[in-house]
Amino acid sequence: MLGEPILRLDETDSTNRVALDWQDAPHGACVVARSQSGGRGRLGRSWESAADLGLYLSLVLRVEGANAPLYSLWSALGVARALEKLSGASFRVKWPNDVLCVAQSGQARKIGGILCEGRGEILVVGIGVNVNHGADELPTRPIFPAASLRLETGRVFEIDAVSAAVLGELNAVFAQNGDDLHAEFARRCFGLGEVVSVKSATESLVGVFEGVESDGALLLRTADGLKRILAGDVSYF
Ligand code: BT5
């Protein structure tokens, strides 16, 4: 069962850092903190982690040949499902690692993010979800503004209940067939079929977001043909 043993911390710099340092942790071990002073995002970015308002959880996986980009996609799906079950609201995912809520107007906001990092023989799946933040407690973002479960639903949630729901859904997702997960990812994926810009470490490309391959790569149809992108950021026009 994922989530056992569980290490609960009042405060830490980053639950991913703690989990990566826990090199002899068994598969499924989990680190949860009430607040983080140095919460990490991808590519050196940060994750704002106000005390007692969000879920800050890192899960240790021991999976031979684990593909971190795929675990990032599947974990985002698991978080979207868990938030739906808890709240009754709908959630989408954004390649490669975001969980979004999308208003009727089409405006999408970021409620959670995943950061997968490997070291030695473990893969750590780090999950951040904004749970009980009020509007003035969220970071300001020009695009994909931040959202919280409370702002989405008008209700306050116990962080432990969110944590249990997320672990339960991740358990189900990681046991599921990859083809079914792919189909679900495509259904929930924001911007599929649209013209997008994708910025990777080496280039910025514009094209139609055609889909996601079985290894998690994004497929972009550009003027120069079909390109595969394994890591990067998608922006919309
Ligand atoms: C992510 O990165 O979205 C991955 C976030 C993972 C956080 C978890 S918390 C538990 C575990 N321990 C860690 O140290 N990390 C993981 P990325 O796609 O790079 O997005 C980062 C960007 O999201 C930032 O540059 C901000 O613009 C924005 N951001 C930061 N904090 C946010 C928040 N609380 N809510 C919404 N957006 C936020």
Residues whose N, C-alpha, C, O or C-beta is under 5 A from the ligand:
A	BS01	BT5	S14 T15 N16 G38 G39 R40 G41 R42 R45 S46 W47 E48 L55 Y56 L57 S58 K110 G113 I114 L115 G126 I127 G128 P139 R141 A146
